[in-house]
Amino acid sequence: MVPPRKSVVLADTMAIKAAHDLGCWNALRNHYQLHTVSMCIHEVTCRDKSGHQLITRTPAELESEIIVVEVTDEMRVDMDFRIRLVADVHRGERDLLAYALTLRDAWWLCGPDNGTVRALQVLKLFDRMVSLEAIASASGHSATMLSRHYTERWLSDHRTQALLEEL
């Protein structure tokens, strides 16, 4: 299922990077209400020890194009308690998951992080995941040359595997 136009879509670090790499960032932000957390902005725009940056944008530029939410320690503790170490989740994704728990009708733009996928399953948000391929297409952008982890097939395979594990 694809979120309706103007739906809230949560974007983690790698999803932001992939949308920029694919060239569909502007289409997505014009079609949906993209939300993220400060940690994801930091992760995607900060240079690592070797000087590499995931996207060549400043935090201020990116923050002007997406709704950025601050996550409290209370929100993090609530999320950690709910997933109970079932999934290995990176800091940006952890904060985004904590924020997701405060929303009713948000969608999660699926990135290639298996820990996050498991956490979304535990949190009963698995059915709200959407692939970059699907929302890029819905926003009028041709989603070719995508890494497998951003395809509808990858997400479908993970959903099927999760359902089989529950049986």
N, C-alpha and C positions, 0 to 999 in steps of 0.2 A: 504494500500500500504506500502511496506517496502523499505527503502532507499537502493540504490545500494551500493555495496562495496566501501569503501573509501569515502563515503559521510560525510559531516560535520554533526555531531549529537550533539546537545546541551544537557548537563546533569545537572540537578539541584541537590540540596542537597539530597533530598530523593531518586532520581533515582540513584545517586552514591552509597548511602547506600544500596539500594535494589540490585544493581548489585553485590556489595561485598557480601551481605547476600546470594544471589543465587549462588555465585561462578562463575559468568560469566564475571566478570570485565575484565580479560585478553583477553577473546574471543572477547568482544566488542571493546576493544582498539586496537586489532590486525586487526579487520574487518572494523572499522570505524575511522574517524578522530573525536575523542571526544574533545569537547570544553566546558569550563565552565568559571566562573568568580571568582575572588578572594574571594568574600563573601561566595560563595558556598563551597569553599575549607575550609574557616574558620569555617563555620557552621558544616561541616561534620567531622572535625578533632579536634575541640575545646571541652574541657570538660565543662559540665554544672556545676551548683552550687553543685550538688550531686556527681560530679566526673565522671558522665557517658559521654561516647564519642560514637558518632554514628558509626564510624569505628575506629579500632585500628591501625591507620597509622599516620605518621607525615605529616604535610603540605608539606614538601620537597619531601617525597616519592611520594605522590599523584601528586604533581606538575610536577614530572619527567615523569609521565605517561599520561598526558592530557595537552592540550593547554589551558592555563589560560590567560584570557584577563582582563585588567583593564578597568573599566567603568568610564566615566567622568560624572560630574554633568550635563553637557549639554545633554548627552545621556539619563540620568535619567529624566530630565525635559521634553525632547521630548516624552519619553514613557509615563510619567504621563499625559501629555497633551492629548495624543492620547487615553488613556483608561478613562480619566476623572472620576476617582473614581468609575467606574462601577464594579470593582473587588477589593477585599481585597487581596493584594499580599504581601507576606513576602519579606524581604530585599534581600535575595539571588536570589529569583525568579524574583524580580523587576529588579535587575541588569542584570540577564540573558535575560529577555525580552528586556531590553534596548539594549543589545548587539545584540539580534536577529534582531532588526530593522535595523541594519547596514549590514546585510547579505542578499544575494539573494536566495541562494539555500540550506539553512540549514534546518535540521529536528529537532524537539523537542522531546526528550525522555520523554514521559508522566509520571509524578509523580501523587500522589494522592491528589493534591491540587486543589480544586474546583475554588478558586480565579484565579489561573493561567490558568485553562481551560477557564474560562470566559474571561480573558484578551486576550488569544490567539484567541478566537472567535472575540472579538471586533477588534483586530489588523489584522484580516483576515489571520491568520496563522494557523487556526484550522485544515486545511487539511494537514498540514505539521507535525502533531503530530503522533508519533509512540509509540506503547506499548513496554515495556521491554520484554514481552513475544514474540512479533514478531521479534524484532531485536536480541534477544538472540538465537532464533531458526534459524534465517538467518545466524548468525555467527557460527552455528554448536553446540550450547549448548542446552541441553534439559531444557526447561523452565517449570519444574514441581514444585509444592509446592509454587507457587507464591501467594502473597496477591492479593485479587481480584482487587485492584486498579492498578495493573501493568499488567492486562490481556487485551487481545484484546477485550473481551466482555465488560469490563468496559468502555473502550474508545469508542467502537461502540455505547453503550447505551448513552453516553454523546453526541456523535455526533448527534444521532437520536433526542434526547431531544432538542438540540440546533436548529436543523432544524425545528422541530415542533413549537418551540417558535417564530421562524421568520415568520411563516405563518400567 
